[in-house]
Amino acid sequence: MTEPTIICPKCQNEIKLTESLAAPLVASTRREYEQRLAQKDVDLASREKAVTYAPSDTLYWQHGHSTERDFIFVTTQNLSADQLQQLSDEVGSERTLLVLCAAFRGKADRWPNLTVKKIPKTVLNRCEWGHDDYSLQVENLPKAPPKPGQLELI
């Protein structure tokens, strides 16, 4: 097996990449990648904190928003690449959508207007999903005080 080589940009000589030469390059690239990944996580966390729950009556994918052009869509479905492409087309290039789903197929960076993230299994297992009505059964409410001038029934 031949050792990988690089070409010097100044003198055009071919340099064999031994482990001792490659290690600093690999470490530098790894650091840069980890910094970009950490920044992306910080950006996503701040974006999630700023989301206001405001489901749209007309667009199924608008469950909330963080700005006028940034929206969130949460589903327990596994989304295919075709479904994500359809979402991307509907969202358009002027808006962005944070998609939280059980799983998805395709590379998340394929759609520049979508940020696709998996909902962790620990969250999926702890939440109740798929109900038509999430109404709470509230019983034994305290009696409201009578309004001024209202007669009290005995």
N, C-alpha and C positions, 0 to 999 in steps of 0.2 A: 504494500500500500504506500502511495506517495504522500509526502507531507504537504499540507496546504501551503500556498505561497501568496504573497502580496507583491504588488509592484510599487516601488517608491515613486511618489508623485514628482519628486525633484530630479532624481538622477535616472529614473526608469529602470533601475536594477531590480531583479527578482530576488525577494528575500523569503527564505524558508521560515515558516511560522512554527517554531518549536514551542513547547509548553511554556517555557520561561518567557518567551516573547509574547505569546498570545494571552497569558494570564492577565496582564494589566489592561489589555484591550477588552477582554471578556468582563473583567471586574468593572471597568468604566461603563461599558454598555449595559451591564446588569443594573448598576446604580442609576443610570439615566432612565432605564425602563421602569424600575421600581419607583423612582420619583414621579414619573408621569402617571403611573398607576395610582400612587397615593394621592396625587392632586386630583385625579379623576374621581376617586372615592370621596374626597373632601367636597368637590363640586356637586356630586350626586347627593351626598348627605345634606348639604345646605339647600339643595333644590327640593329634596323630600320634606324638609322642615317647613318650607315656605308654601306648601300645597294647601289650598283651601278646598274643602269638600263642596262641590257644586255640580251635581250631575246634570247633564244637558237633557232636555226633553226630545231633542231631535237627533243628536249624534251619540250613538251607543258607546263610543270610545272616549267621550269626555266625561270622566268621573269627577274631575276637579281641575284646578288650575293653580299655577304659581304666579303667572303674569298673564297678560292678554294673549300671548302667543305660545305659552308653555302649558301643556296639559298632562294629565295622568290617566292611565287606563289600567285597571286591575282585573285579572281573570284567573280562574283556577284551571283553565284549559292549557293543553299543550299546543302551541302555535306553530304551524308549518311555515315554511319560507313563503309560500303563496299567500297565506293569511297576513303575514307581516308585510309583504309587498303591497297587498290591498290596503292595509292600514296606512302605510307610508304614502300611497297615492292619495288616499282620502285626506290625510293630514296636510299634504302639500308642502311646498318648499318654504313657505312663509311662517310655518308653525313648527313646534317640536312636541314630541309626545314621549313621556316616560311610560314604558310598558312593563308591568310587573305580572309575570305569568308563572305557571307551574313548571313549564319547560318550553323550549323552542328549538327549532331546527334552522340551521344557517348561521353564518357569522354575523354577530351583532353589529359590526361596523359596516355592513353592506347597505344599511339604510341610514343616511346622514341625518335625517330628521327624527329618527327613533333612537331612544336609549332603552335597550331591552335587558331586563334583569330577571333572574329566577327568584321566585318567592322561596325562602328556605323551608325545607321540609318540617322543621320544628314549628314554624309559624303555620304552615298548611295543616298540620296535625292538631293544633290547638284551637283553631278557629272553626266556626260553623259556617259551612258554605252550602249554597244551592237551595236555600229556603225562599219561598215566594213571599213570606211575611215574617219579618223579624220583630214584630210587635212584642213588647214586654207585657206580661200579665201583672198589673199593678193593683193590689187590693189593700183595703183598710186605709184609704187616704184620709187625712185629717179633714174635718168638716171646715169649709170656708166660712169665715166670719160674715155675718149679714152686712149688706151695704147700708150706709146711713139712710134712714127713713123706711127701710124694708121691715115688714113685720115678720117675726120669727114664727115658724110653724111648730106646734107642740106635738 
